[in-house]
Amino acid sequence: MTKGCLRDPAGCSGTDCNFFVTYSYQQDHVEFELFGKDSTYVSIGFNDKQEMINTDSVICYVNNGVLLIRSAKLTSKSAPILEEANYLNLTNSSMDQNSVQCRFTHPFRPTNSSKLRNLDDEFYLIHGTGSVQNHVLDYHQAKRGVSAYHVNLTRNVESRSASDALAADGCGKTVGCLRYPIGCSGTDCSYMATYRYQGGHVNFEMFGKQADWVAIGFSDNDEMPDTDAVVCQRVSQSSTVVIRSSRIAAESRPPLEVANDLVLTGKSFFSNNIQCRFTHPYIPEAGSKLSNLSQDAFLLYAKGALTGGDIDYHTKEKSHRGASPQRVDLKIATDIGNVG
């Protein structure tokens, strides 16, 4: 890809999109292009968290038939104060009754006198569209979104919105998939995990709908006892997500441990859905408590709520726990069916 992008809905193109942003790193600046459908303003923001407050935002909006660009620091869930930013360079724009589009450059590392965000860090992309009256943005209602994971603007990759969950179009082709219900995609899934063998490690991604924690386990059978599990969980009532390992010895709440050889590369808790991406060594080093993934194993899945900040026992419904029907070779991208 020559540009990075984030679009809503996933897979849309051109005016079929409700929102679309592309970005291209150019050494001393980043070039952005924004599109908002059925709107008179479109915005892109940068935040360490998946929330509106404390977002550094850039807004393109129409006022009296003229498209303007402004910056804003969102300090509350109300219309932000729009400020002129001399370091933003609007290079192209278009508008009609149904959409607004703009292209601009943003300094990669703004000077100390600028109020713009330093873009050399990783952060969530926050976007919104809506209408504007006399330089005041109306509330976007549901016309807003956030990237699932932190974004590095120097990398030309496609990011997904947190509301899209995991893509299923690569199942059985480029990634292996464990999901319930069978054949589900995105937020239609109650649970979904994908895996991809990468030589010395395996890349995993997990999603749990309406859950505070989500897990995948590796076992010699399809039962919970004697399972090596990896758990991504929300920290108490915050949006922070951490990763832990566990050796499940019995059908009870398992002990959770920090595993330094698990690398959490993406995390999200948005609209009460939890999602994470991590790498797991294919063959762990001696002394590691992680499972040896070179051995075929049953894949178990689970999700659930928190009680007092600790993971609570999952229900027995298939939407909350289950297993692959047979052992799985994680080197092979298999779309696993008949889970339960």
C-alpha positions as CSV (number, residue, x, y, z in Angstrom):
1,M,0.0,0.0,0.0
2,T,1.2,3.5,-0.8
3,K,-1.1,5.1,1.9
4,G,-2.5,4.1,5.2
5,C,-6.3,4.3,5.7
6,L,-9.3,3.9,8.0
7,R,-12.8,3.7,6.6
8,D,-16.3,3.1,7.7
9,P,-17.9,0.7,7.0
10,A,-15.1,-1.8,6.4
11,G,-14.4,-2.5,2.8
12,C,-16.3,0.6,1.5
13,S,-15.0,2.6,-1.5
14,G,-15.5,6.2,-2.5
15,T,-18.9,7.7,-1.8
16,D,-20.1,4.4,-0.5
17,C,-18.2,5.2,2.7
18,N,-19.7,7.2,5.5
19,F,-16.1,8.2,6.5
20,F,-12.8,7.7,4.9
21,V,-9.3,8.9,5.8
22,T,-6.0,8.2,4.0
23,Y,-2.6,9.2,5.3
24,S,0.9,9.3,3.9
25,Y,4.1,10.0,5.8
26,Q,6.4,12.4,4.1
27,Q,9.4,12.8,6.4
28,D,8.6,16.2,7.9
29,H,4.8,16.0,7.6
30,V,1.9,13.7,7.0
31,E,-0.6,14.2,4.2
32,F,-4.2,13.4,5.1
33,E,-7.3,13.2,3.0
34,L,-10.7,13.1,4.7
35,F,-14.2,12.3,3.3
36,G,-17.5,12.6,5.2
37,K,-20.8,11.6,3.7
38,D,-24.1,13.5,4.4
39,S,-22.1,16.0,6.4
40,T,-20.8,19.6,6.4
41,Y,-17.8,18.7,8.6
42,V,-15.4,15.9,8.8
43,S,-12.7,15.4,11.5
44,I,-9.8,13.2,12.4
45,G,-8.3,13.2,15.9
46,F,-5.5,11.6,17.9
47,N,-5.8,10.2,21.4
48,D,-3.9,7.7,23.6
49,K,-7.3,6.3,24.6
50,Q,-10.4,5.3,22.7
51,E,-12.4,8.3,23.8
52,M,-13.3,11.8,22.7
53,I,-12.0,13.8,25.7
54,N,-8.4,14.9,25.4
55,T,-8.4,14.3,21.6
56,D,-6.3,16.5,19.4
57,S,-8.5,17.0,16.4
58,V,-8.3,18.5,12.9
59,I,-11.7,19.6,11.4
60,C,-12.6,20.5,7.8
61,Y,-16.0,22.2,7.6
62,V,-18.1,24.3,5.4
63,N,-19.1,27.8,6.4
64,N,-21.1,30.1,4.0
65,G,-20.0,28.0,1.1
66,V,-16.3,28.1,2.0
67,L,-14.4,25.1,3.3
68,L,-12.2,25.9,6.2
69,I,-9.7,23.9,8.3
70,R,-9.2,24.3,12.0
71,S,-7.7,22.5,15.0
72,A,-9.3,21.8,18.3
73,K,-8.5,20.2,21.7
74,L,-11.6,18.3,22.8
75,T,-11.8,18.8,26.6
76,S,-15.4,17.7,27.0
77,K,-18.3,16.1,25.2
78,S,-19.5,19.4,23.9
79,A,-18.8,21.5,20.8
80,P,-15.0,22.2,20.8
81,I,-13.4,25.7,20.3
82,L,-12.1,25.8,16.8
83,E,-8.7,27.5,16.4
84,E,-6.8,28.6,13.3
85,A,-3.6,26.5,12.9
86,N,-1.0,28.1,10.7
87,Y,0.9,24.9,10.6
88,L,-2.0,23.1,8.8
89,N,-1.8,23.4,5.1
90,L,-5.1,22.9,3.2
91,T,-4.1,21.7,-0.3
92,N,-7.4,20.6,-1.8
93,S,-11.1,20.6,-1.0
94,S,-14.5,19.8,-2.4
95,M,-18.0,19.9,-1.1
96,D,-21.6,19.4,-2.3
97,Q,-25.0,19.0,-0.6
98,N,-24.1,15.4,0.4
99,S,-20.4,15.4,1.4
100,V,-17.3,17.2,2.3
101,Q,-13.7,16.3,1.4
102,C,-10.4,17.8,2.1
103,R,-6.7,17.2,1.8
104,F,-4.1,18.8,4.0
105,T,-0.6,18.4,5.5
106,H,0.1,18.2,9.2
107,P,3.7,18.6,10.6
108,F,5.1,15.3,11.8
109,R,6.8,17.1,14.8
110,P,5.2,20.5,15.3
111,T,7.3,23.3,16.8
112,N,7.0,24.1,20.5
113,S,4.8,27.1,19.6
114,S,2.2,25.0,17.9
115,K,-0.8,23.5,19.6
116,L,-0.9,20.6,17.1
117,R,-0.2,17.0,18.2
118,N,3.2,15.4,17.7
119,L,2.6,12.6,15.3
120,D,5.7,10.6,15.9
121,D,4.0,8.5,18.6
122,E,1.3,5.8,18.2
123,F,-2.3,6.6,19.1
124,Y,-5.9,5.8,18.3
125,L,-7.5,7.6,15.4
126,I,-10.8,9.2,16.4
127,H,-13.2,10.4,13.6
128,G,-16.5,12.1,13.4
129,T,-18.8,13.8,10.8
130,G,-21.9,15.9,11.2
131,S,-23.3,19.4,10.5
132,V,-22.0,22.8,11.5
133,Q,-23.8,26.1,12.2
134,N,-22.0,29.5,12.4
135,H,-18.6,27.8,13.1
136,V,-20.1,25.6,15.8
137,L,-20.1,21.8,15.3
138,D,-23.3,20.0,16.0
139,Y,-23.0,16.8,18.0
140,H,-22.1,13.9,15.8
141,Q,-24.6,11.5,17.4
142,A,-23.7,8.0,16.0
143,K,-21.6,9.4,13.2
144,R,-18.3,8.8,14.9
145,G,-15.7,6.0,15.4
146,V,-12.3,5.0,16.5
147,S,-9.6,2.7,15.3
148,A,-9.4,-0.7,16.9
149,Y,-5.7,-0.3,17.8
150,H,-3.0,2.3,18.1
151,V,-1.9,3.5,14.6
152,N,1.7,4.3,13.5
153,L,1.4,7.0,10.8
154,T,4.7,6.1,9.3
155,R,3.3,2.7,8.2
156,N,1.1,2.4,5.2
157,V,-1.4,-0.2,6.5
158,E,-5.2,-0.3,6.6
159,S,-6.6,0.1,10.1
160,R,-10.0,-1.2,11.1
161,S,-12.6,0.6,13.2
162,A,-13.2,-0.9,16.6
163,S,-16.9,-1.2,15.7
164,D,-16.0,-3.6,12.8
165,A,-14.3,-6.2,15.1
166,L,-12.3,-8.9,13.2
167,A,-12.5,-9.5,9.5
168,A,-13.5,-13.0,8.3
169,D,-12.6,-12.7,4.6
170,G,-9.2,-14.3,5.2
171,C,-10.4,-17.3,7.2
172,G,-9.0,-20.5,5.8
173,K,-6.8,-18.5,3.3
174,T,-4.4,-16.2,5.1
175,V,-5.4,-16.8,8.7
176,G,-6.9,-19.6,10.7
177,C,-10.2,-18.8,12.4
178,L,-12.1,-20.0,15.5
179,R,-15.5,-18.3,15.7
180,Y,-19.0,-18.6,17.0
181,P,-21.5,-18.7,15.5
182,I,-20.1,-20.6,12.5
183,G,-19.6,-18.3,9.5
184,C,-20.0,-15.1,11.5
185,S,-18.0,-12.0,10.8
186,G,-17.2,-8.8,12.7
187,T,-19.6,-7.9,15.5
188,D,-22.0,-10.6,14.3
189,C,-19.6,-13.0,16.2
190,S,-20.0,-13.6,19.9
191,Y,-16.4,-14.8,19.9
192,M,-13.7,-14.9,17.2
193,A,-10.0,-15.6,17.2
194,T,-7.6,-15.6,14.2
195,Y,-4.1,-17.0,14.0
196,R,-1.2,-16.8,11.6
197,Y,2.1,-18.7,11.8
198,Q,5.1,-16.4,11.4
199,G,8.1,-18.7,11.8
200,G,9.3,-18.2,15.4
201,H,5.9,-17.1,16.7
202,V,2.2,-17.1,16.0
203,N,0.1,-13.9,15.6
204,F,-3.3,-14.1,17.4
205,E,-6.2,-11.8,17.4
206,M,-9.3,-12.2,19.6
207,F,-12.7,-10.6,19.9
208,G,-15.4,-11.0,22.6
209,K,-18.8,-9.4,22.2
210,Q,-20.3,-7.7,25.3
211,A,-17.5,-9.1,27.4
212,D,-14.8,-7.8,29.8
213,W,-12.4,-10.7,29.1
214,V,-11.7,-13.0,26.2
215,A,-9.5,-16.1,26.1
216,I,-8.0,-18.8,23.9
217,G,-6.6,-22.1,25.3
218,F,-4.5,-25.0,24.1
219,S,-5.3,-28.5,25.4
220,D,-4.9,-32.3,24.7
221,N,-8.7,-32.5,24.7
222,D,-11.8,-30.4,24.5
223,E,-12.2,-30.0,28.3
224,M,-11.2,-27.0,30.4
225,P,-8.9,-28.7,33.0
226,D,-5.2,-29.0,32.0
227,T,-5.5,-26.1,29.5
228,D,-2.8,-23.5,28.8
229,A,-4.7,-20.3,28.2
230,V,-4.0,-16.7,27.1
231,V,-6.5,-14.1,28.5
232,C,-7.0,-10.5,27.5
233,Q,-9.0,-8.6,30.1
234,R,-10.3,-5.2,30.9
235,V,-8.8,-3.6,34.0
236,S,-11.6,-3.0,36.4
237,Q,-14.0,-0.4,35.0
238,S,-11.4,1.3,32.7
239,S,-10.8,0.9,29.0
240,T,-7.3,-0.4,29.6
241,V,-6.7,-4.0,28.4
242,V,-3.9,-6.3,29.6
243,I,-2.7,-9.8,28.6
244,R,-2.1,-12.7,31.0
245,S,-1.4,-16.4,30.8
246,S,-2.9,-19.1,32.9
247,R,-2.6,-22.8,33.6
248,I,-6.2,-24.0,34.2
249,A,-6.0,-27.0,36.4
250,A,-9.7,-27.3,37.3
251,E,-13.2,-25.9,36.4
252,S,-12.7,-22.9,38.6
253,R,-11.4,-19.3,38.3
254,P,-7.9,-19.7,37.0
255,P,-4.8,-17.9,38.4
256,L,-3.6,-15.2,36.0
257,E,0.1,-14.5,35.5
258,V,2.2,-12.0,33.6
259,A,4.1,-13.7,30.8
260,N,7.0,-11.7,29.4
261,D,7.1,-13.8,26.2
262,L,3.6,-12.8,25.3
263,V,3.7,-9.5,23.3
264,L,0.5,-7.5,23.3
265,T,0.5,-5.5,20.0
266,G,-3.0,-4.2,20.0
267,K,-5.8,-3.7,22.5
268,S,-9.3,-2.3,22.5
269,F,-12.3,-2.0,24.8
270,F,-15.1,-0.1,22.9
271,S,-18.9,-0.3,23.1
272,N,-18.5,-3.1,25.7
273,N,-16.6,-5.3,23.2
274,I,-13.1,-6.4,24.0
275,Q,-10.4,-7.1,21.3
276,C,-6.7,-7.7,21.4
277,R,-3.8,-8.7,19.2
278,F,-0.7,-10.5,20.4
279,T,2.3,-12.7,19.5
280,H,2.9,-16.1,21.2
281,P,6.2,-17.9,20.7
282,Y,5.8,-21.0,18.5
283,I,8.2,-23.0,20.7
284,P,8.7,-21.2,24.1
285,E,12.1,-21.1,25.7
286,A,12.9,-23.5,28.5
287,G,11.3,-22.3,31.8
288,S,8.4,-20.7,30.1
289,K,4.9,-21.6,31.3
290,L,3.4,-21.0,27.8
291,S,2.2,-23.9,25.6
292,N,4.4,-25.4,22.9
293,L,2.4,-24.5,19.8
294,S,4.4,-26.9,17.6
295,Q,2.2,-29.6,19.0
296,D,-1.3,-30.0,17.5
297,A,-3.9,-29.1,20.2
298,F,-7.6,-28.5,20.7
299,L,-8.4,-24.8,20.7
300,L,-10.7,-23.7,23.5
301,Y,-12.4,-20.4,23.7
302,A,-14.2,-18.4,26.4
303,K,-15.3,-14.9,27.3
304,G,-17.1,-13.4,30.3
305,A,-17.6,-10.5,32.7
306,L,-15.6,-9.1,35.7
307,T,-16.6,-9.3,39.3
308,G,-14.7,-7.0,41.6
309,G,-12.1,-6.5,39.0
310,D,-11.5,-10.3,38.6
311,I,-12.6,-12.5,35.7
312,D,-15.9,-14.2,36.5
313,Y,-16.8,-17.7,35.4
314,H,-18.3,-17.9,31.9
315,T,-21.7,-19.3,31.2
316,K,-22.1,-22.8,29.6
317,E,-23.7,-21.4,26.4
318,K,-21.7,-21.9,23.2
319,S,-21.6,-18.1,22.8
320,H,-19.4,-18.0,25.9
321,R,-17.3,-21.1,25.8
322,G,-16.4,-24.0,23.4
323,A,-13.7,-25.9,21.6
324,S,-12.5,-26.9,18.2
325,P,-13.9,-30.4,17.1
326,Q,-10.4,-31.7,16.7
327,R,-6.7,-30.9,17.2
328,V,-5.4,-28.0,15.2
329,D,-2.1,-27.4,13.4
330,L,-1.3,-23.7,13.9
331,K,0.9,-23.7,10.9
332,I,-2.1,-24.2,8.7
333,A,-4.7,-21.5,8.1
334,T,-7.9,-23.5,8.8
335,D,-11.4,-22.1,9.1
336,I,-12.5,-24.2,12.0
337,G,-16.2,-25.2,12.0
338,N,-18.6,-27.1,14.3
339,V,-17.2,-25.5,17.4
340,G,-19.0,-26.3,20.6
